[in-house]
Amino acid sequence: MPQIRFQTAKSGEYLLNQLRKSGILHKVLHDGVDIILFEDHQQRRVSVHFIDSSIETYEIYNTLKDNAANDTATLFMLWSVMMLPEHGQTYHPEPWMAALSRLYEGLIYGYDVIDGQAYLFPVYFRGESYLKQVEYGTTIPINQFEVVETQTVIKGERSTWRIVTFAHTRSDATGKIVINANLMPHYERLGIPADADEDTVKRAYRLLARRYHPDTNKSENATEHMQEINVAYKAILDALQA
């Protein structure tokens, strides 16, 4: 139990710090470690639920319904080690997992703490059949925080829910897309948006290096993946530090 609380507390602390750094956090209303309630910069209420143990579909439904009744957007985040299938696995999601994946249009937000550092990342469930290919992303772009409304079926009922997601676009003050075309393949290789800052780039690299380093990953293409990750990391850092 103490280990679970540490992982969750560390991840919640990191999320709040990044929201504060990005100017999104207005005020923390409650911090119960596994449930954090805050107001964003537009004074919208947001409830973050860190899930580190078994959950049922009806609990997801009741949480969304209760939050909606209090004009509050919902963000679910799951401890990946305990709650989610591994990266690269072909998996038949359990009903609660399928419900969350539908809610976030094919992904679930995960968290973990590695070497004392918290990581928040998307976990994608790809494919049209009941069997999904699981793919872990790298870091969530906290500065692209959005409150949106989405329609989906949960517990047999189609409803509109207010949730928090994270967009993957970048615009300048005139609304034009700002992209260095030569670097885009490298950003895609690291799984981060084109406006990622240096800290985000480094965190994504560390996460991918841990996942694909040939010393720990015995797949045939691990070395090739690691080489591509190193090239992408160097290219982006060189551009940021130029």
Contacts in CASP RR format, 6 or more apart in sequence:
PFRMAT RR
TARGET T0000
AUTHOR 0000-0000-0000
METHOD contacts of the structure
MODEL  1
MPQIRFQTAKSGEYLLNQLRKSGILHKVLHDGVDIILFEDHQQRRVSVHF
IDSSIETYEIYNTLKDNAANDTATLFMLWSVMMLPEHGQTYHPEPWMAAL
SRLYEGLIYGYDVIDGQAYLFPVYFRGESYLKQVEYGTTIPINQFEVVET
QTVIKGERSTWRIVTFAHTRSDATGKIVINANLMPHYERLGIPADADEDT
VKRAYRLLARRYHPDTNKSENATEHMQEINVAYKAILDALQA
4 52 0 8 1.000
4 53 0 8 1.000
4 79 0 8 1.000
4 82 0 8 1.000
5 33 0 8 1.000
6 113 0 8 1.000
7 52 0 8 1.000
7 79 0 8 1.000
7 81 0 8 1.000
7 111 0 8 1.000
7 112 0 8 1.000
7 113 0 8 1.000
8 33 0 8 1.000
8 34 0 8 1.000
8 50 0 8 1.000
8 52 0 8 1.000
8 79 0 8 1.000
8 111 0 8 1.000
9 33 0 8 1.000
10 113 0 8 1.000
10 116 0 8 1.000
10 118 0 8 1.000
11 50 0 8 1.000
11 77 0 8 1.000
11 79 0 8 1.000
11 111 0 8 1.000
11 112 0 8 1.000
11 113 0 8 1.000
11 118 0 8 1.000
11 119 0 8 1.000
11 120 0 8 1.000
12 33 0 8 1.000
12 36 0 8 1.000
12 48 0 8 1.000
12 50 0 8 1.000
12 111 0 8 1.000
12 118 0 8 1.000
13 118 0 8 1.000
14 118 0 8 1.000
14 120 0 8 1.000
15 36 0 8 1.000
15 48 0 8 1.000
15 77 0 8 1.000
15 118 0 8 1.000
15 120 0 8 1.000
15 142 0 8 1.000
16 25 0 8 1.000
16 28 0 8 1.000
16 31 0 8 1.000
16 36 0 8 1.000
16 38 0 8 1.000
18 142 0 8 1.000
19 25 0 8 1.000
19 38 0 8 1.000
19 40 0 8 1.000
19 142 0 8 1.000
19 145 0 8 1.000
21 142 0 8 1.000
22 142 0 8 1.000
22 143 0 8 1.000
22 145 0 8 1.000
23 41 0 8 1.000
24 40 0 8 1.000
24 41 0 8 1.000
24 142 0 8 1.000
24 143 0 8 1.000
24 145 0 8 1.000
25 38 0 8 1.000
25 39 0 8 1.000
25 40 0 8 1.000
25 41 0 8 1.000
26 38 0 8 1.000
26 39 0 8 1.000
26 40 0 8 1.000
26 41 0 8 1.000
26 42 0 8 1.000
26 43 0 8 1.000
27 38 0 8 1.000
27 39 0 8 1.000
28 36 0 8 1.000
28 37 0 8 1.000
28 38 0 8 1.000
29 37 0 8 1.000
29 38 0 8 1.000
29 39 0 8 1.000
29 45 0 8 1.000
30 36 0 8 1.000
30 37 0 8 1.000
31 37 0 8 1.000
33 50 0 8 1.000
34 49 0 8 1.000
34 50 0 8 1.000
34 51 0 8 1.000
34 52 0 8 1.000
35 47 0 8 1.000
35 48 0 8 1.000
35 49 0 8 1.000
35 50 0 8 1.000
36 47 0 8 1.000
36 48 0 8 1.000
36 50 0 8 1.000
37 45 0 8 1.000
37 46 0 8 1.000
37 47 0 8 1.000
37 48 0 8 1.000
37 72 0 8 1.000
38 45 0 8 1.000
38 46 0 8 1.000
38 48 0 8 1.000
39 45 0 8 1.000
39 46 0 8 1.000
40 46 0 8 1.000
40 145 0 8 1.000
40 147 0 8 1.000
44 73 0 8 1.000
44 147 0 8 1.000
45 70 0 8 1.000
45 71 0 8 1.000
45 72 0 8 1.000
45 73 0 8 1.000
46 72 0 8 1.000
46 73 0 8 1.000
46 74 0 8 1.000
46 75 0 8 1.000
46 147 0 8 1.000
46 164 0 8 1.000
47 63 0 8 1.000
47 67 0 8 1.000
47 72 0 8 1.000
47 73 0 8 1.000
47 74 0 8 1.000
47 75 0 8 1.000
48 75 0 8 1.000
48 77 0 8 1.000
48 164 0 8 1.000
49 63 0 8 1.000
49 74 0 8 1.000
49 75 0 8 1.000
49 76 0 8 1.000
49 77 0 8 1.000
50 77 0 8 1.000
50 78 0 8 1.000
50 79 0 8 1.000
50 111 0 8 1.000
51 76 0 8 1.000
51 77 0 8 1.000
51 78 0 8 1.000
51 79 0 8 1.000
51 83 0 8 1.000
52 78 0 8 1.000
52 79 0 8 1.000
52 82 0 8 1.000
52 83 0 8 1.000
53 82 0 8 1.000
53 83 0 8 1.000
55 83 0 8 1.000
55 96 0 8 1.000
56 96 0 8 1.000
57 95 0 8 1.000
57 96 0 8 1.000
57 99 0 8 1.000
57 154 0 8 1.000
57 155 0 8 1.000
58 155 0 8 1.000
59 96 0 8 1.000
60 76 0 8 1.000
60 96 0 8 1.000
60 99 0 8 1.000
60 100 0 8 1.000
60 103 0 8 1.000
60 154 0 8 1.000
61 99 0 8 1.000
61 154 0 8 1.000
61 155 0 8 1.000
61 157 0 8 1.000
63 74 0 8 1.000
63 76 0 8 1.000
64 74 0 8 1.000
64 103 0 8 1.000
64 154 0 8 1.000
64 159 0 8 1.000
64 161 0 8 1.000
64 163 0 8 1.000
67 73 0 8 1.000
67 74 0 8 1.000
67 162 0 8 1.000
68 161 0 8 1.000
68 162 0 8 1.000
72 162 0 8 1.000
73 147 0 8 1.000
73 162 0 8 1.000
73 163 0 8 1.000
73 164 0 8 1.000
74 161 0 8 1.000
74 162 0 8 1.000
74 163 0 8 1.000
74 164 0 8 1.000
75 109 0 8 1.000
75 163 0 8 1.000
75 164 0 8 1.000
76 100 0 8 1.000
76 103 0 8 1.000
76 108 0 8 1.000
76 109 0 8 1.000
77 109 0 8 1.000
77 110 0 8 1.000
77 111 0 8 1.000
77 120 0 8 1.000
78 84 0 8 1.000
78 100 0 8 1.000
78 108 0 8 1.000
78 109 0 8 1.000
78 110 0 8 1.000
78 111 0 8 1.000
78 123 0 8 1.000
79 110 0 8 1.000
79 111 0 8 1.000
79 112 0 8 1.000
80 110 0 8 1.000
80 111 0 8 1.000
80 112 0 8 1.000
80 121 0 8 1.000
80 123 0 8 1.000
80 136 0 8 1.000
81 112 0 8 1.000
84 97 0 8 1.000
84 108 0 8 1.000
84 110 0 8 1.000
84 123 0 8 1.000
84 134 0 8 1.000
85 91 0 8 1.000
85 134 0 8 1.000
86 134 0 8 1.000
87 134 0 8 1.000
87 135 0 8 1.000
87 136 0 8 1.000
87 211 0 8 1.000
88 133 0 8 1.000
88 134 0 8 1.000
88 135 0 8 1.000
88 136 0 8 1.000
89 133 0 8 1.000
89 134 0 8 1.000
90 131 0 8 1.000
90 132 0 8 1.000
90 133 0 8 1.000
90 134 0 8 1.000
91 125 0 8 1.000
91 131 0 8 1.000
91 132 0 8 1.000
91 133 0 8 1.000
91 134 0 8 1.000
92 130 0 8 1.000
92 131 0 8 1.000
92 132 0 8 1.000
93 101 0 8 1.000
93 125 0 8 1.000
93 132 0 8 1.000
97 108 0 8 1.000
97 125 0 8 1.000
99 152 0 8 1.000
99 154 0 8 1.000
99 155 0 8 1.000
100 108 0 8 1.000
101 107 0 8 1.000
101 108 0 8 1.000
101 125 0 8 1.000
101 132 0 8 1.000
102 152 0 8 1.000
102 153 0 8 1.000
102 154 0 8 1.000
103 150 0 8 1.000
103 152 0 8 1.000
103 154 0 8 1.000
103 161 0 8 1.000
103 163 0 8 1.000
104 163 0 8 1.000
104 165 0 8 1.000
105 150 0 8 1.000
106 124 0 8 1.000
106 125 0 8 1.000
106 126 0 8 1.000
107 122 0 8 1.000
107 123 0 8 1.000
107 124 0 8 1.000
107 125 0 8 1.000
108 122 0 8 1.000
108 123 0 8 1.000
108 125 0 8 1.000
109 120 0 8 1.000
109 121 0 8 1.000
109 122 0 8 1.000
109 123 0 8 1.000
109 140 0 8 1.000
110 120 0 8 1.000
110 121 0 8 1.000
110 122 0 8 1.000
110 123 0 8 1.000
111 118 0 8 1.000
111 119 0 8 1.000
111 120 0 8 1.000
111 121 0 8 1.000
112 118 0 8 1.000
112 119 0 8 1.000
112 121 0 8 1.000
113 119 0 8 1.000
114 206 0 8 1.000
114 207 0 8 1.000
114 210 0 8 1.000
117 203 0 8 1.000
117 206 0 8 1.000
119 139 0 8 1.000
119 203 0 8 1.000
119 207 0 8 1.000
120 139 0 8 1.000
120 140 0 8 1.000
120 142 0 8 1.000
121 136 0 8 1.000
121 137 0 8 1.000
121 138 0 8 1.000
121 139 0 8 1.000
121 140 0 8 1.000
121 207 0 8 1.000
122 136 0 8 1.000
122 137 0 8 1.000
122 140 0 8 1.000
122 166 0 8 1.000
123 134 0 8 1.000
123 135 0 8 1.000
123 136 0 8 1.000
123 137 0 8 1.000
124 134 0 8 1.000
124 135 0 8 1.000
124 136 0 8 1.000
124 137 0 8 1.000
125 132 0 8 1.000
125 133 0 8 1.000
125 134 0 8 1.000
126 132 0 8 1.000
126 133 0 8 1.000
126 134 0 8 1.000
126 135 0 8 1.000
127 133 0 8 1.000
136 211 0 8 1.000
137 191 0 8 1.000
138 190 0 8 1.000
138 191 0 8 1.000
138 192 0 8 1.000
138 203 0 8 1.000
138 204 0 8 1.000
138 207 0 8 1.000
138 208 0 8 1.000
139 191 0 8 1.000
139 192 0 8 1.000
139 196 0 8 1.000
139 200 0 8 1.000
139 203 0 8 1.000
139 204 0 8 1.000
139 207 0 8 1.000
140 166 0 8 1.000
141 166 0 8 1.000
141 167 0 8 1.000
141 168 0 8 1.000
141 192 0 8 1.000
141 193 0 8 1.000
141 195 0 8 1.000
141 196 0 8 1.000
141 200 0 8 1.000
142 166 0 8 1.000
143 195 0 8 1.000
144 166 0 8 1.000
144 167 0 8 1.000
144 168 0 8 1.000
144 169 0 8 1.000
144 193 0 8 1.000
145 164 0 8 1.000
145 166 0 8 1.000
146 164 0 8 1.000
146 165 0 8 1.000
146 166 0 8 1.000
146 167 0 8 1.000
147 162 0 8 1.000
147 163 0 8 1.000
147 164 0 8 1.000
148 162 0 8 1.000
148 163 0 8 1.000
148 164 0 8 1.000
148 165 0 8 1.000
149 160 0 8 1.000
149 161 0 8 1.000
149 162 0 8 1.000
149 163 0 8 1.000
150 160 0 8 1.000
150 161 0 8 1.000
150 163 0 8 1.000
151 158 0 8 1.000
151 159 0 8 1.000
151 160 0 8 1.000
151 161 0 8 1.000
152 158 0 8 1.000
152 159 0 8 1.000
152 161 0 8 1.000
154 161 0 8 1.000
168 193 0 8 1.000
169 177 0 8 1.000
169 193 0 8 1.000
170 177 0 8 1.000
170 178 0 8 1.000
170 179 0 8 1.000
170 193 0 8 1.000
170 194 0 8 1.000
170 195 0 8 1.000
171 177 0 8 1.000
171 178 0 8 1.000
172 178 0 8 1.000
178 194 0 8 1.000
178 195 0 8 1.000
179 194 0 8 1.000
180 194 0 8 1.000
180 239 0 8 1.000
183 194 0 8 1.000
183 235 0 8 1.000
183 236 0 8 1.000
183 239 0 8 1.000
184 194 0 8 1.000
185 232 0 8 1.000
186 231 0 8 1.000
186 232 0 8 1.000
186 233 0 8 1.000
186 235 0 8 1.000
186 236 0 8 1.000
187 193 0 8 1.000
187 194 0 8 1.000
187 196 0 8 1.000
187 232 0 8 1.000
187 236 0 8 1.000
189 228 0 8 1.000
189 229 0 8 1.000
189 231 0 8 1.000
189 232 0 8 1.000
190 196 0 8 1.000
190 201 0 8 1.000
190 204 0 8 1.000
190 205 0 8 1.000
190 208 0 8 1.000
190 229 0 8 1.000
190 232 0 8 1.000
190 233 0 8 1.000
190 236 0 8 1.000
191 204 0 8 1.000
192 200 0 8 1.000
192 201 0 8 1.000
192 204 0 8 1.000
196 204 0 8 1.000
196 236 0 8 1.000
197 240 0 8 1.000
198 237 0 8 1.000
198 240 0 8 1.000
198 241 0 8 1.000
201 233 0 8 1.000
201 236 0 8 1.000
201 237 0 8 1.000
201 240 0 8 1.000
205 229 0 8 1.000
205 233 0 8 1.000
208 229 0 8 1.000
209 226 0 8 1.000
209 229 0 8 1.000
210 216 0 8 1.000
211 217 0 8 1.000
212 222 0 8 1.000
212 225 0 8 1.000
212 226 0 8 1.000
212 229 0 8 1.000
213 222 0 8 1.000
213 226 0 8 1.000
214 222 0 8 1.000
214 223 0 8 1.000
214 226 0 8 1.000
217 225 0 8 1.000
END
